Amino acid sequence: MKELVRDFIRKEGMVLPTSFVVEIYSQILKFAGGFAGLIQAGSRKAGESAARVFKEKYMNSVDAGEIPELLTVFFQEAGFGDLRVELRDNVLVIEVVSSPLLQVKGKVESALKPLQGAVEGFLSEMLGKKISGSIRDRVIEVKI
């Protein structure tokens, strides 16, 4: 799984300095304020797009048992941080251990909205159904 994701990121990804990403999200959140949901929606579309390309080129389907490893590797290799992902009774519990997004000033939940959106979009596309979740502190929970 790790090699598939690495190959995908290497061929389809774009490397940006962490400080650049943190500054962009900081500025967006500063101006978006209560519209942080717009950031989540944009990230959701980006997650869907990434999963669509990943499915076409690398892995057409995934079962629930593979999702924790896939998400962990995908977000780590993409540079969005380290996640601890567990599947508990059809609920993915995603603990954000570290992430450049946590350097964004403001509430942790708002800073992680892009990650939440990307996870929702990625899983929706990979599983072929609408996925949504919630954030509490550094934990994102999504029912699959």
C-alpha positions in Angstrom: 0.0 0.0 0.0 2.8 2.4 1.0 4.5 2.0 -2.4 1.3 2.6 -4.3 0.6 5.8 -2.4 4.2 7.0 -2.7 4.2 6.4 -6.5 0.9 8.3 -6.7 2.1 11.3 -4.7 5.4 11.4 -6.6 3.6 11.4 -10.0 0.4 13.3 -9.3 1.4 15.5 -6.3 3.0 18.9 -5.9 5.5 19.7 -3.2 5.1 23.0 -1.3 7.0 24.3 1.6 5.2 23.7 4.9 5.5 27.4 5.9 3.8 28.4 2.6 0.8 26.1 3.3 0.5 27.2 6.9 0.6 30.9 5.9 -2.0 30.4 3.1 -4.4 28.6 5.5 -3.7 31.1 8.3 -4.7 34.0 5.9 -7.7 32.2 4.6 -9.0 31.4 8.0 -8.4 35.0 9.2 -10.6 36.3 6.4 -13.1 33.4 6.2 -14.0 33.6 9.9 -17.4 31.9 10.1 -17.1 30.7 6.5 -14.6 27.9 7.4 -17.1 25.5 6.0 -16.2 26.9 2.5 -12.7 25.7 3.1 -13.9 22.3 4.1 -16.1 22.1 1.0 -13.1 23.0 -1.3 -11.0 20.5 0.5 -13.7 17.9 0.1 -13.7 18.4 -3.7 -9.9 18.1 -3.7 -10.1 14.8 -1.7 -12.7 13.5 -4.2 -10.4 14.4 -7.1 -7.3 12.8 -5.6 -9.3 9.6 -4.8 -10.7 9.5 -8.4 -7.2 9.6 -9.9 -5.9 7.1 -7.3 -8.7 4.7 -8.1 -8.2 5.0 -11.9 -4.4 4.4 -11.8 -3.7 2.4 -8.7 -6.5 0.8 -6.7 -10.0 0.6 -8.1 -11.6 -0.5 -4.8 -10.9 -0.6 -1.1 -12.5 -2.5 1.7 -13.2 -1.0 5.1 -10.3 -2.9 6.7 -7.8 -1.2 4.4 -9.0 2.3 5.0 -7.0 3.0 8.2 -3.7 2.2 6.6 -4.6 3.9 3.3 -5.5 7.2 5.1 -2.5 7.1 7.4 -0.1 6.5 4.5 -1.8 8.9 2.1 -1.8 11.9 4.4 1.7 11.2 5.7 3.1 10.9 2.2 1.3 14.0 1.1 2.9 16.0 3.9 -0.4 16.7 5.8 0.9 15.0 8.9 0.7 11.9 11.0 -2.6 10.4 11.8 -3.6 7.6 14.1 -6.6 5.9 12.5 -8.8 3.2 14.0 -12.0 1.6 12.7 -14.5 1.1 15.5 -17.9 -0.3 14.6 -18.1 1.4 11.1 -16.8 4.7 12.6 -13.3 5.9 11.6 -11.6 7.6 14.5 -8.8 9.8 13.1 -6.5 11.4 15.6 -4.3 14.1 14.2 -1.0 13.4 15.9 0.8 16.1 14.1 0.1 18.3 11.1 1.3 21.6 9.6 -2.3 22.7 9.8 -2.0 22.6 13.6 0.4 25.6 13.3 -2.4 27.7 11.9 -3.5 30.3 14.4 -7.0 30.0 15.8 -9.2 27.1 16.9 -7.9 23.6 16.3 -11.2 22.6 14.8 -11.1 25.4 12.3 -7.5 24.7 11.4 -8.3 21.0 10.7 -11.4 21.8 8.5 -9.3 21.3 5.3 -8.1 17.9 6.6 -11.7 16.9 7.5 -13.0 17.9 4.1 -10.2 16.1 2.3 -10.9 12.9 4.3 -14.6 13.1 3.6 -14.1 13.7 -0.1 -11.4 11.0 -0.4 -13.5 8.4 1.4 -16.7 9.3 -0.4 -15.0 8.7 -3.7 -13.2 5.6 -2.7 -16.3 4.0 -1.1 -18.9 5.3 -3.6 -21.1 6.9 -1.0 -21.4 10.3 0.8 -19.3 10.4 3.9 -19.4 13.2 6.5 -17.8 13.6 9.8 -17.2 15.8 12.8 -14.2 17.3 14.6 -13.6 17.5 18.3 -10.2 18.9 19.2 -7.7 16.8 17.2 -10.1 14.0 16.5 -12.1 13.6 13.3 -14.8 10.9 13.3 -16.5 9.7 10.1 -19.1 7.0 9.8 -18.4 4.7 6.8 
